[in-house]
């Protein structure tokens, strides 16, 4: 059976490392043409090589997603060189690990420009190109932190909350006009990406994801699946994400108190030294390729049962129904 992704033109922002890099690799393995947008030339070049080695076509488009003009120019080049864009996946972000009062106004503004406005500009440019054709898919790489703020990441949490609200507004506008363009969001768990080695940090120790930690390929598979099935308004990835979002609905005050006690320590590790690298203003992978994975491979899960069940809800429901029917039959037989 022909892969529906093969020969599609896909744009991935933040494609030089982490989740964006894993998404590019996933699409490459399925024969897609992948436009790689980021700032770091070395990371981008390696990402393009990964896509080509996997069986796809990867082209590099260097741009700062915080600048609408740069994003627009990159997208126009993509359509000239690769063809009409079918899928646009927003992943790029940067941030600061520090208490709110230790983040300068300039750093906060820059984080917001990259992590929030980067999604806004990517979405705007994608819509400008897709709406006249009345087709296309936009996928927002979100986070459990789009629902639940945690200590030391106020700028990032604020941006993710904003992306969720912005995406909901755009979705209803597209639905209201009967557009064939679709937009969806994927809320991700803690991931083993270079983020924790290259985000500006003022912590006393090396930053780490709040366990449990998943490999970026778990996120990549979910994002690619969402692009193929965009009618669902939102996907949750990882049992920890599901538990966080459900807990936030049921007992947000209890979670506040829990995070106040544990949130700072759980985001730092004494087993690694701080890197003193920061990609807020300049790319960290301009001269070095960080790849998709961070430094927590030994602690990261390569699979998520919850994510698989989310992608195969029909099979899961059928299995549950079958199990219930079998249990009923056993009880009746015993009687």
WOURTA-V657270 format. One record per backbone hydrogen bond with DSSP energy under -1.0 kcal/mol. NH is the residue of the N-H (numbers start at 1). CO is the residue of the C=O. E is the energy in kcal/mol with one decimal. If there is no record, write none. Layout:
nh: <NH | NH>
co: <CO | CO>
e: <E | E>
This chain:
nh: <7 | 8 | 10 | 11 | 12 | 13 | 14 | 15 | 18 | 21 | 22 | 23 | 24 | 25 | 26 | 27 | 28 | 29 | 31 | 32 | 33 | 34 | 35 | 36 | 37 | 43 | 44 | 45 | 46 | 47 | 48 | 49 | 50 | 51 | 52 | 53 | 54 | 56 | 57 | 59 | 61 | 63 | 67 | 71 | 72 | 73 | 74 | 75 | 76 | 77 | 78 | 79 | 80 | 81 | 82 | 83 | 86 | 87 | 88 | 89 | 90 | 97 | 98 | 102 | 103 | 108 | 109 | 110 | 111 | 112 | 113 | 114 | 115 | 116 | 117 | 120 | 121 | 122 | 123 | 124 | 125 | 126 | 127 | 128 | 129 | 130 | 131 | 134 | 135 | 137 | 138 | 139 | 140 | 141 | 142 | 144 | 146 | 147 | 148 | 153 | 157 | 158 | 159 | 160 | 161 | 162 | 163 | 164 | 165 | 166 | 167 | 168 | 169 | 170 | 171 | 172 | 173 | 174 | 175 | 176 | 177 | 178 | 179 | 182 | 184 | 185 | 186 | 187 | 192 | 193 | 196 | 197 | 198 | 199 | 202 | 206 | 208 | 214 | 215 | 218 | 220 | 221 | 222 | 223 | 224 | 225 | 226 | 227 | 228 | 229 | 235 | 237 | 242 | 243 | 244 | 245 | 246 | 247 | 248 | 249 | 250 | 251 | 255 | 256 | 257 | 258 | 259 | 260 | 261 | 262 | 263 | 266 | 268 | 269 | 279 | 294 | 299 | 301 | 308 | 309 | 310 | 311 | 312 | 316 | 317 | 318 | 319 | 320 | 321 | 322 | 323 | 324 | 325 | 326 | 327 | 328 | 329 | 330 | 331 | 332 | 333 | 334 | 335>
co: <31 | 5 | 33 | 87 | 35 | 89 | 37 | 37 | 291 | 17 | 18 | 19 | 20 | 21 | 22 | 23 | 24 | 25 | 28 | 27 | 8 | 57 | 10 | 59 | 12 | 285 | 40 | 41 | 42 | 43 | 44 | 45 | 46 | 47 | 48 | 49 | 50 | 51 | 32 | 34 | 36 | 38 | 64 | 67 | 68 | 69 | 70 | 71 | 72 | 73 | 74 | 75 | 76 | 77 | 78 | 78 | 9 | 9 | 137 | 11 | 139 | 200 | 152 | 99 | 100 | 104 | 105 | 106 | 107 | 108 | 109 | 110 | 111 | 112 | 112 | 116 | 117 | 118 | 119 | 120 | 121 | 122 | 123 | 124 | 125 | 126 | 127 | 130 | 130 | 86 | 182 | 88 | 184 | 90 | 186 | 188 | 143 | 144 | 144 | 150 | 153 | 154 | 155 | 156 | 157 | 158 | 159 | 160 | 161 | 162 | 163 | 164 | 165 | 166 | 167 | 168 | 169 | 170 | 171 | 172 | 173 | 175 | 174 | 136 | 138 | 233 | 140 | 235 | 214 | 191 | 193 | 194 | 194 | 195 | 97 | 269 | 267 | 190 | 301 | 215 | 216 | 217 | 218 | 219 | 220 | 221 | 222 | 223 | 224 | 225 | 185 | 187 | 238 | 239 | 240 | 241 | 242 | 243 | 244 | 245 | 246 | 247 | 251 | 252 | 253 | 254 | 255 | 256 | 257 | 258 | 259 | 262 | 265 | 206 | 198 | 192 | 296 | 213 | 304 | 305 | 306 | 307 | 308 | 312 | 313 | 314 | 315 | 316 | 317 | 318 | 319 | 320 | 321 | 322 | 323 | 324 | 325 | 326 | 327 | 328 | 329 | 330 | 331>
e: <-1.9 | -2.3 | -2.9 | -2.9 | -2.5 | -2.2 | -1.6 | -1.7 | -1.9 | -1.1 | -2.1 | -2.6 | -2.2 | -2.2 | -2.2 | -2.5 | -2.5 | -2.2 | -1.7 | -2.2 | -3.1 | -3.7 | -3.4 | -3.0 | -2.5 | -2.0 | -2.5 | -2.5 | -2.2 | -2.2 | -2.5 | -1.9 | -2.2 | -2.3 | -2.3 | -2.6 | -1.8 | -2.5 | -2.2 | -2.2 | -2.8 | -2.6 | -2.1 | -2.0 | -2.7 | -2.5 | -2.3 | -2.4 | -2.2 | -2.0 | -2.3 | -2.2 | -1.7 | -2.6 | -3.3 | -1.0 | -2.4 | -1.8 | -2.5 | -3.0 | -2.4 | -3.1 | -1.7 | -2.1 | -1.6 | -2.5 | -2.5 | -2.3 | -2.6 | -2.2 | -2.3 | -2.3 | -3.0 | -1.7 | -2.3 | -1.8 | -3.3 | -2.0 | -2.7 | -2.7 | -2.7 | -2.4 | -2.6 | -2.4 | -1.5 | -2.8 | -2.5 | -1.1 | -1.3 | -1.9 | -2.5 | -2.6 | -2.4 | -2.4 | -3.0 | -2.2 | -2.1 | -1.7 | -1.5 | -1.1 | -2.9 | -2.4 | -1.9 | -2.5 | -2.5 | -2.1 | -2.4 | -1.9 | -2.0 | -2.8 | -2.8 | -2.1 | -1.9 | -2.3 | -2.7 | -2.0 | -1.8 | -2.5 | -2.6 | -2.4 | -1.5 | -1.1 | -2.4 | -2.4 | -2.1 | -1.1 | -2.6 | -3.3 | -2.7 | -1.6 | -1.2 | -2.6 | -1.5 | -1.8 | -3.0 | -1.1 | -1.8 | -2.3 | -2.9 | -1.5 | -2.5 | -2.4 | -1.4 | -2.4 | -2.5 | -2.3 | -2.5 | -1.9 | -1.4 | -1.5 | -2.3 | -2.2 | -2.0 | -2.7 | -2.3 | -2.7 | -2.3 | -2.7 | -2.2 | -1.1 | -1.7 | -3.2 | -1.7 | -2.2 | -1.9 | -2.1 | -2.8 | -2.2 | -1.3 | -2.2 | -2.7 | -2.4 | -1.6 | -2.4 | -2.1 | -1.3 | -1.1 | -2.8 | -2.0 | -2.6 | -2.3 | -1.8 | -1.3 | -2.5 | -2.6 | -2.3 | -2.7 | -2.5 | -2.6 | -2.7 | -2.7 | -2.6 | -2.5 | -2.5 | -2.4 | -2.2 | -2.4 | -2.3 | -2.3 | -2.4 | -2.4 | -2.2 | -1.6>
